[in-house]
Amino acid sequence: MKKVLALILFGFLFLITSCFNHHNPDNFEYKYDDPELYSVGAYSLLGAHGYVPDHHGILAPTINTLEYDNFGRVLFRYSEESHITGHSALVIMQKTDGRYAYFYPYNNFILSSSQTDVSDEDIEVFKALNSWNQELSNSDKFEKVEITRRKENGPISDRQLIEVYYGIFPYLEPSNRLKVTDVMIFLRSDNYGRSVYFAGLTKAVIFQADNSFDIENGTLLITEPNNYQTELKLFMEENGWNTPASWFVILNEI
């Protein structure tokens, strides 16, 4: 009888553990053959988790390769759409070297729920912005991300993220049930340690290389949720994105 009870208890614990792991994003890993496309998509789109939170558990984003150009660029669709969330875009990767994936920042995606809601003309303009079918001669314009199978949460501590979150949304009542990775979603870091997050589904937030945050200059209200590339570009450049910290200080003092 004791053996039977032990087996039942073991089976119950195994079921609980499996269920927890299946719903825990910290255990997610992208298992398909195109992690370079996964990495570009996950680190390009504001609000992208790198996984799909769903009622049935944590699922992988859907990635569909659509087209290659003559120099190895890839046009693909990246989608995190589910009953809970929805991020879908056409994305272009410039190249990969096996360790890093390279793309043009800001211009490498078009937000869209389906391929049919983007006109052929828009796609041609999108390709031109990404030097489609031209030789890879603009490497100084590339941004790179390390190829990974799980998007990191970023360099800023949960405690600081919570403080910043309630600082930019002071009208919200503090909640012990708040899950910081759902309301402060990491985008990516630059080569000098700055990092960008998407806060509360409405604002982009930038932290400087020393993890400091300036609520006046470091917050951007996204006014066009389906077409924010230009305002995000200007915001990041105004905060010294991918420039040495010393040069950023000098420019601000001029």
C-alpha positions in Angstrom: 0.0 0.0 0.0 2.9 2.4 0.9 4.4 1.7 -2.5 1.2 2.5 -4.3 0.8 5.8 -2.4 4.4 6.7 -3.1 3.9 6.1 -6.8 0.7 8.2 -6.8 2.5 11.0 -4.9 5.4 10.9 -7.3 3.1 11.0 -10.3 1.2 14.0 -8.8 4.5 15.9 -8.1 5.7 15.1 -11.7 2.5 16.4 -13.1 2.7 19.6 -11.1 6.4 20.2 -12.0 5.7 19.6 -15.7 2.8 22.0 -15.7 4.9 24.7 -13.9 7.8 24.3 -16.3 5.4 24.4 -19.3 4.0 27.8 -18.1 7.3 29.3 -16.9 8.9 31.6 -19.5 12.3 31.2 -17.7 12.3 27.6 -19.0 11.5 28.5 -22.6 13.9 27.6 -25.4 13.4 28.2 -29.1 14.0 24.7 -30.6 13.7 25.3 -34.3 16.5 25.6 -37.0 16.5 29.4 -37.4 17.6 31.0 -34.1 19.2 33.8 -36.0 15.7 34.9 -37.3 14.3 34.4 -33.9 16.9 36.6 -32.4 16.4 39.5 -34.9 12.6 39.3 -34.4 12.7 39.1 -30.6 15.2 42.0 -30.2 13.6 44.3 -32.9 10.0 44.7 -31.8 8.8 46.8 -28.8 6.9 44.5 -26.5 8.2 41.2 -28.0 8.7 38.6 -25.2 10.6 36.1 -27.3 7.9 33.6 -26.5 4.1 33.5 -26.8 2.2 33.6 -23.5 -0.9 31.5 -24.0 -3.6 29.9 -21.9 -2.1 26.5 -22.8 1.4 27.4 -21.7 4.5 29.1 -23.1 4.7 28.6 -26.9 7.4 29.5 -29.5 6.9 32.5 -31.8 5.8 31.6 -35.3 8.6 32.3 -37.9 8.0 31.9 -41.6 10.8 32.6 -44.1 9.3 34.4 -47.1 12.2 35.4 -49.4 15.9 35.6 -49.8 17.8 38.2 -51.9 20.9 37.6 -53.9 23.2 38.5 -51.1 21.8 36.4 -48.3 19.3 38.8 -46.7 16.1 37.2 -45.4 12.6 38.5 -45.4 10.5 36.7 -42.8 7.4 37.0 -40.7 7.8 37.0 -36.9 4.6 36.5 -34.8 3.8 36.2 -31.1 0.1 36.4 -31.7 -2.1 34.5 -29.2 -5.3 35.0 -27.2 -3.3 37.0 -24.7 -0.9 39.1 -26.8 -0.3 40.0 -30.4 3.0 41.1 -32.1 3.4 40.3 -35.7 5.7 41.9 -38.3 7.5 41.5 -41.5 11.3 41.6 -40.7 14.5 41.7 -42.7 17.8 40.3 -41.4 20.9 41.6 -43.3 23.3 38.7 -42.5 24.5 36.3 -39.9 28.0 35.0 -39.1 26.9 32.1 -36.9 27.4 34.0 -33.6 25.6 37.3 -34.4 22.7 38.3 -36.5 22.8 41.8 -38.2 20.0 44.2 -39.2 19.3 47.8 -39.9 17.9 49.3 -36.7 14.4 51.0 -36.8 13.8 50.2 -40.5 14.1 46.4 -40.4 10.4 45.6 -39.7 6.8 46.5 -40.7 4.2 45.8 -38.1 1.3 43.8 -39.7 -1.2 41.2 -38.6 -1.0 39.4 -42.0 1.0 39.6 -45.2 -2.1 40.8 -47.1 -2.5 44.0 -45.0 0.8 45.3 -46.4 0.7 46.5 -50.0 3.2 45.3 -52.6 4.3 49.0 -52.9 4.9 49.2 -49.2 6.9 46.0 -49.3 9.1 47.3 -52.1 9.8 50.5 -50.2 10.6 48.4 -47.1 13.0 46.3 -49.1 14.7 49.4 -50.5 15.2 50.8 -47.0 17.0 47.5 -46.2 19.2 47.6 -49.3 17.5 44.5 -50.8 19.5 42.9 -53.6 22.4 45.3 -53.1 25.9 44.3 -52.1 26.5 44.2 -48.3 28.5 47.5 -48.2 26.8 49.4 -45.4 28.0 47.3 -42.4 28.6 50.5 -40.4 24.8 50.9 -40.3 24.2 47.4 -39.0 23.1 46.7 -35.4 23.8 43.2 -34.2 22.4 40.8 -31.6 23.9 37.6 -30.3 22.1 34.6 -31.6 20.1 33.0 -28.8 17.3 30.6 -28.2 15.7 32.6 -25.3 15.4 36.3 -25.1 17.1 37.7 -21.9 15.2 40.0 -19.5 17.8 42.8 -19.7 20.4 44.3 -17.4 18.1 46.3 -15.1 17.1 44.7 -11.8 13.4 43.9 -11.2 13.4 46.3 -8.2 14.6 49.3 -10.3 12.2 48.4 -13.1 9.3 48.4 -10.6 10.4 51.8 -9.3 10.6 53.3 -12.8 7.3 51.7 -13.8 5.4 53.4 -10.9 7.4 56.6 -11.5 6.1 57.0 -15.0 2.6 55.7 -14.1 2.1 57.4 -10.7 -1.7 57.1 -10.9 -1.5 53.3 -10.6 -2.0 51.5 -7.3 1.0 49.4 -6.3 0.3 45.7 -6.6 2.2 42.7 -5.1 0.8 40.6 -8.0 2.5 42.7 -10.6 4.8 40.6 -12.9 7.5 43.0 -13.9 8.4 41.0 -17.1 4.9 41.6 -18.4 4.9 45.4 -17.9 8.6 46.3 -18.4 9.6 44.3 -21.5 13.3 44.4 -22.6 14.0 45.4 -26.2 17.8 45.3 -26.5 21.1 46.9 -25.3 23.6 49.0 -27.3 27.4 48.5 -27.5 28.0 50.8 -24.6 25.5 49.4 -22.0 22.4 51.5 -22.6 19.1 49.5 -22.7 15.6 50.1 -23.9 12.4 48.7 -22.4 8.7 48.9 -23.3 6.7 50.1 -20.3 3.0 49.5 -19.8 2.3 48.9 -23.5 2.5 52.7 -24.2 6.0 54.0 -23.5 9.6 53.3 -24.5 12.1 53.8 -21.6 15.8 54.1 -21.9 18.5 53.5 -19.3 22.0 54.9 -19.6 25.1 52.8 -19.4 25.4 53.2 -15.6 21.7 52.0 -15.4 20.6 55.5 -14.5 17.2 56.8 -15.6 16.0 60.3 -16.4 12.2 60.4 -16.3 12.1 63.7 -18.3 14.4 62.7 -21.2 14.3 58.9 -20.9 10.7 58.3 -21.6 8.8 58.3 -24.9 5.0 58.0 -25.3 4.3 55.9 -28.3 1.8 57.9 -30.3 1.5 55.5 -33.3 1.5 51.9 -32.0 1.5 50.4 -35.5 4.1 52.8 -37.0 6.5 53.9 -34.3 9.8 53.3 -36.0 10.7 56.9 -36.7 9.8 58.3 -33.3 11.7 55.4 -31.6 14.7 56.1 -33.8 14.8 59.8 -32.8 14.2 59.0 -29.1 17.1 56.5 -29.0 19.5 58.8 -30.9 18.6 61.7 -28.6 19.7 59.5 -25.7 23.0 58.7 -27.2 22.3 55.3 -28.5 25.4 53.4 -29.7 27.7 56.4 -29.0 30.4 56.4 -26.3 29.1 57.9 -23.0 31.8 60.7 -23.1 30.6 61.9 -26.5 27.0 61.8 -25.4 27.9 64.1 -22.5 29.8 66.5 -24.7 26.9 66.7 -27.2 24.4 67.5 -24.5 26.6 70.3 -23.2 26.9 72.0 -26.6 
